[in-house]
């Protein structure tokens, strides 16, 4: 049954579950309800637009009677102005939930990934993971808080690392696509990325290492290995003192990890990064000294074979001895191909003091050395896997016969 009495600390303490409700004598509609568990909650009855509403003010464990009474008066004032405080509270709660789903990380997982799976299940996860890895600094931001300035800064940093304009454009366009979907679905009103213009891509750019740069790069690869060996030795000494299990010793092995073999193979085969990372040992014939790029892993969707020169052969032979049970040449701990070489590449470039040289430029380096050695352009095209000779013609100016012919014109 309901009790009518001024709501005070004493009257609240005296409430028992059988009382069910305590109606305040000072403020009409202000009351307290007690649950079977003994929990007391303050409410306010009010009428608006012909309907009666029971508005929850809050639990007695969080509010004193005086605080609850003040809130009741405040809400009555709002109702007098024509505001339905219950609907306002409901809308605020919904907005809070909506904003939770506006976090970029939540949007990708809960909204964008399911959508992509309906469009192309094979590439959906790859697209989302690409956004996660490239824009990790945006994950906890609300969608409508992602600014053009942030993306411009990220793009500038990527350019400094030597990333190709086409690669950067692809990543930015992928992000634009995700945010445009958020606009389309009514999650945000708009986004700023339309202000981020596409970088003009120079497909004729050929960046290769000069003799000194190549020496420094090779030295940097060895220095990185030395640094890792020293770090491992130091870590094991530390673990031994504390009687922890030591990590594998790196002293007597040729390569401390995958990275030096990867770079050596890139320099000597001209394979794209994706083609290298997808290589399986079944694609390599050490007895006949060649490797096969499967059509499914080639950008041109056409398979090709590439001979292994002595350095590539010796590197792969030694790397195979170190990893006799792996299925992939460059395999991660979980048994799948590695996907990212950004950190070790940046480390090596830093040691070598080489600027504006990205991993893909190793492919240009391979092709440039072939052309400068007198190899004909069509053979270079076949080795690179170009579907069209136009792509290979960017190296034509490096051919000795072209230089000689040019000089002979005036001689």
C-alpha positions in Angstrom: 0.0 0.0 0.0 1.1 3.6 -0.5 2.1 5.9 2.3 1.7 9.7 2.2 4.4 11.4 4.2 7.2 13.9 3.6 10.1 12.2 2.0 13.1 12.4 4.4 16.1 10.3 5.3 14.1 8.9 8.2 10.9 8.1 6.2 13.1 6.4 3.6 14.8 4.3 6.2 11.4 3.3 7.6 10.1 2.0 4.3 9.5 -1.7 4.0 8.7 -3.7 0.8 5.1 -4.0 1.9 4.7 -0.3 1.7 5.6 -0.3 -2.0 5.4 3.5 -2.4 6.0 6.7 -0.4 4.2 9.8 -1.7 5.7 13.1 -0.8 3.4 15.7 0.9 5.3 18.7 -0.3 5.7 18.2 -4.1 2.8 16.6 -6.0 3.9 13.6 -8.0 7.2 13.2 -6.2 7.4 9.7 -4.6 9.7 6.9 -3.7 9.2 3.2 -4.6 10.7 0.3 -2.7 11.5 -3.0 -4.4 11.3 -6.5 -2.9 15.1 -6.3 -2.5 14.8 -3.2 -0.4 16.2 -0.9 -3.1 14.5 2.5 -3.1 14.1 4.6 -6.2 12.8 8.2 -6.6 10.2 9.0 -9.2 8.1 11.9 -10.4 4.5 11.6 -11.8 3.5 14.3 -14.2 1.0 14.8 -17.0 1.8 16.3 -20.4 -0.3 16.3 -23.6 -3.0 14.3 -21.9 -0.8 11.4 -20.8 0.6 10.5 -17.4 4.3 9.8 -17.2 6.3 8.2 -14.3 9.8 9.7 -14.6 12.7 7.9 -12.9 14.8 10.4 -10.9 17.3 8.0 -9.5 18.1 5.5 -6.7 18.2 6.5 -3.1 21.7 5.0 -2.9 22.9 7.8 -5.1 20.7 10.7 -4.1 19.7 12.1 -0.7 16.0 13.0 -0.3 16.9 16.7 -0.6 18.8 16.2 -3.8 15.9 14.1 -5.3 13.4 16.8 -4.3 15.5 19.5 -6.0 15.7 17.4 -9.1 11.9 16.8 -8.9 11.3 20.6 -8.7 13.7 21.1 -11.7 11.8 18.6 -13.8 8.4 20.0 -12.9 9.7 23.4 -14.1 10.7 21.8 -17.4 7.3 20.2 -17.8 5.7 23.5 -17.1 7.6 24.9 -20.1 6.1 22.1 -22.3 9.1 19.8 -22.2 8.6 16.1 -21.7 11.6 15.3 -19.5 11.1 11.5 -19.9 11.4 11.9 -23.7 14.4 14.1 -23.3 16.1 11.6 -21.1 15.2 8.8 -23.5 16.7 10.8 -26.4 19.8 11.5 -24.4 20.3 7.8 -23.7 19.7 6.9 -27.3 22.2 9.6 -28.4 24.8 8.1 -26.0 24.3 4.7 -27.5 24.4 6.1 -31.0 27.7 7.9 -30.2 29.1 4.7 -28.9 28.5 3.2 -32.3 30.1 6.3 -33.9 33.6 5.2 -32.7 35.5 4.4 -35.9 36.6 1.0 -34.4 33.0 0.0 -33.5 31.7 1.3 -36.9 34.2 -0.9 -38.8 33.4 -4.0 -36.7 29.6 -3.7 -36.3 28.5 -1.8 -39.4 31.1 -1.7 -42.2 32.5 -5.2 -42.1 29.0 -6.9 -42.3 28.2 -4.6 -45.2 31.4 -5.5 -47.0 30.8 -9.2 -46.5 27.5 -8.8 -48.5 29.4 -7.2 -51.3 32.6 -9.2 -51.5 33.2 -11.8 -48.7 36.7 -12.6 -49.9 38.1 -9.1 -49.5 35.9 -7.7 -46.7 38.2 -8.6 -43.8 41.3 -7.5 -45.7 39.7 -4.1 -46.4 38.8 -3.6 -42.7 42.2 -4.8 -41.5 43.9 -2.4 -44.0 42.0 0.5 -42.4 42.8 -0.7 -38.9 46.5 -1.0 -39.6 46.9 2.2 -41.6 44.7 4.4 -39.4 45.2 2.9 -35.9 45.3 6.5 -34.5 41.7 7.0 -35.5 40.2 3.9 -34.0 38.9 5.6 -30.8 37.7 8.7 -32.5 34.1 9.5 -33.4 33.4 9.3 -37.1 32.4 13.0 -37.2 35.7 14.0 -35.5 37.9 12.6 -38.2 39.4 15.7 -39.9 41.0 16.4 -43.2 44.0 17.8 -41.4 44.7 14.5 -39.7 44.6 12.6 -43.0 46.8 15.3 -44.7 49.3 14.9 -41.9 49.2 11.1 -42.2 49.6 11.4 -46.0 52.6 13.7 -45.6 54.3 11.2 -43.2 53.7 8.4 -45.6 55.3 10.4 -48.4 58.4 10.9 -46.2 58.6 7.2 -45.7 58.8 6.9 -49.5 55.3 5.4 -50.1 54.1 5.6 -53.6 51.3 8.1 -54.4 49.2 5.3 -55.8 49.4 3.3 -52.6 48.6 6.4 -50.5 45.7 7.3 -52.8 44.3 3.8 -52.5 44.3 3.9 -48.7 42.8 7.4 -48.5 40.1 6.4 -51.0 39.3 3.3 -48.9 38.8 5.5 -45.8 36.7 7.9 -47.8 34.5 5.0 -48.9 33.9 3.9 -45.4 33.0 7.4 -44.2 30.7 8.0 -47.2 28.8 4.9 -46.2 28.4 6.3 -42.6 26.9 9.4 -44.2 24.6 7.4 -46.4 23.4 5.4 -43.4 22.6 8.6 -41.4 25.3 8.0 -38.8 27.0 11.3 -39.5 25.8 14.3 -41.5 29.0 14.6 -43.5 32.8 14.0 -43.5 35.7 16.3 -44.3 37.7 13.9 -46.6 36.3 15.4 -49.8 38.9 18.2 -49.0 41.7 15.7 -49.3 42.6 15.7 -53.0 44.2 12.8 -54.8 48.0 12.9 -55.2 49.0 13.0 -58.8 50.8 9.7 -59.4 53.9 9.8 -61.6 54.0 6.3 -63.1 57.3 7.2 -64.9 59.2 7.6 -61.6 62.1 5.2 -61.4 64.1 5.3 -58.1 67.0 2.9 -57.9 70.0 2.7 -55.7 73.3 4.0 -56.7 76.4 2.0 -55.9 77.0 3.7 -52.6 73.4 3.4 -51.5 73.3 -0.3 -52.3 76.4 -0.8 -50.2 74.8 1.1 -47.3 71.6 -0.9 -47.6 73.4 -4.2 -47.5 75.5 -3.0 -44.5 72.3 -1.8 -42.8 70.7 -5.3 -43.2 73.8 -6.8 -41.5 73.8 -4.1 -38.8 70.1 -4.8 -38.0 71.0 -8.5 -37.6 73.8 -7.6 -35.2 71.5 -5.3 -33.2 68.9 -8.1 -32.9 71.6 -10.6 -31.9 72.9 -8.3 -29.2 69.4 -7.6 -27.9 68.6 -11.3 -27.7 71.9 -12.1 -25.9 71.2 -9.3 -23.4 67.6 -10.5 -22.9 68.8 -14.1 -22.3 71.4 -13.0 -19.8 68.7 -11.1 -17.9 66.4 -14.2 -18.0 69.1 -16.5 -16.8 69.7 -14.4 -13.7 66.1 -14.7 -12.9 66.0 -18.4 -13.8 63.5 -17.8 -16.6 63.4 -19.9 -19.7 65.7 -18.4 -22.3 64.7 -17.4 -25.8 66.3 -19.2 -28.9 69.9 -18.4 -29.3 70.6 -16.4 -32.5 74.4 -16.6 -32.5 75.1 -19.5 -34.9 72.3 -18.9 -37.5 72.8 -17.0 -40.7 69.6 -14.9 -40.6 68.0 -13.7 -37.4 64.6 -13.4 -39.1 62.9 -13.2 -42.5 63.8 -9.6 -43.4 67.3 -9.9 -44.9 66.3 -12.9 -47.1 63.2 -10.9 -48.2 65.2 -7.8 -49.2 67.9 -9.9 -51.0 65.3 -11.8 -52.9 63.5 -8.6 -53.9 66.7 -7.1 -55.2 67.5 -10.2 -57.2 64.1 -11.1 -58.6 62.1 -7.9 -59.0 59.0 -9.5 -57.4 56.4 -7.2 -55.9 56.1 -7.2 -52.2 52.7 -9.0 -52.3 54.2 -11.7 -54.7 57.2 -12.2 -52.3 55.1 -12.5 -49.2 52.7 -15.0 -50.8 55.5 -17.3 -52.0 55.2 -20.9 -50.9 58.2 -23.2 -50.8 56.3 -25.3 -53.4 56.7 -22.3 -55.8 60.5 -22.6 -55.6 62.7 -25.2 -57.3 66.1 -25.0 -55.6 67.3 -27.9 -57.8 66.5 -26.1 -61.1 67.1 -22.6 -59.6 63.9 -20.8 -60.4 60.8 -19.6 -58.7 57.2 -19.4 -59.9 54.8 -16.5 -59.3 51.3 -18.0 -59.4 48.7 -16.2 -61.4 46.5 -15.7 -58.4 49.3 -13.8 -56.6 50.4 -11.7 -59.6 49.1 -8.2 -60.1 48.7 -8.9 -63.8 46.8 -12.2 -63.0 49.3 -13.9 -65.2 51.9 -16.4 -63.8 55.6 -16.3 -64.6 58.9 -18.0 -63.8 61.9 -16.1 -62.6 65.4 -17.6 -62.6 67.4 -17.5 -59.3 70.9 -15.9 -59.6 73.6 -17.1 -57.3 72.8 -14.7 -54.5 69.1 -15.4 -54.5 69.8 -19.2 -54.7 72.2 -19.2 -51.8 70.0 -17.0 -49.7 66.9 -19.2 -50.2 68.9 -22.4 -49.7 70.2 -21.1 -46.3 66.8 -19.8 -45.3 65.2 -23.1 -46.1 67.7 -24.9 -43.8 66.6 -22.6 -41.0 62.9 -23.2 -41.7 62.5 -26.8 -43.0 58.9 -27.2 -41.8 57.4 -23.9 -43.1 54.9 -23.9 -45.9 55.5 -20.3 -46.9 58.9 -18.7 -47.5 58.1 -15.7 -45.3 55.8 -17.2 -42.8 54.4 -15.7 -39.6 54.1 -17.4 -36.2 50.5 -18.5 -36.9 51.5 -20.3 -40.1 50.2 -17.8 -42.5 52.2 -15.4 -44.8 53.5 -12.2 -43.3 51.7 -9.1 -44.4 53.6 -6.0 -43.3 57.3 -5.1 -43.4 57.0 -1.4 -42.6 58.9 -1.3 -39.3 62.0 -3.3 -40.3 62.1 -1.4 -43.6 62.0 2.0 -41.9 64.8 0.8 -39.5 67.1 -0.3 -42.3 66.6 2.9 -44.3 67.3 4.9 -41.1 70.6 3.0 -40.6 71.5 3.3 -44.3 70.7 7.0 -44.4 68.6 6.5 -47.6 65.8 8.8 -48.3 62.7 8.6 -50.6 63.1 4.9 -51.3 60.2 2.6 -50.7 60.1 -1.2 -50.7 58.6 -1.3 -54.2 61.6 0.6 -55.4 63.7 -2.6 -55.0 61.7 -3.8 -58.1 62.8 -0.6 -60.0 66.4 -1.3 -58.8 66.3 -4.8 -60.2 64.9 -3.7 -63.5 67.3 -0.7 -63.8 70.4 -2.9 -63.2 69.2 -5.3 -65.9 68.7 -2.5 -68.4 72.0 -0.8 -67.6 73.7 -4.2 -68.1 72.3 -4.3 -71.6 69.3 -6.7 -71.1 66.6 -6.0 -73.8 63.4 -4.4 -72.6 61.1 -7.3 -73.6 63.1 -9.7 -71.4 62.9 -7.2 -68.6 59.1 -7.0 -69.2 58.8 -10.8 -68.9 60.8 -10.9 -65.7 58.8 -8.1 -64.1 55.5 -9.6 -65.2 54.3 -6.4 -67.0 51.3 -7.1 -69.2 52.2 -4.2 -71.5 55.6 -3.0 -72.7 54.6 0.6 -72.0 55.2 0.0 -68.3 58.7 -1.3 -69.0 59.6 1.6 -71.3 60.1 3.8 -68.2 63.5 2.1 -68.0 64.5 2.7 -71.7 66.5 5.8 -70.9 68.9 3.7 -68.9 69.9 1.4 -71.8 73.5 1.9 -72.8 72.7 1.5 -76.5 70.2 4.4 -76.3 72.9 6.6 -74.7 75.5 5.6 -77.2 73.0 6.3 -80.1 72.2 9.7 -78.7 75.9 10.7 -78.5 76.6 9.4 -82.0 74.0 11.7 -83.4 76.4 14.6 -82.9 79.6 12.7 -83.5 
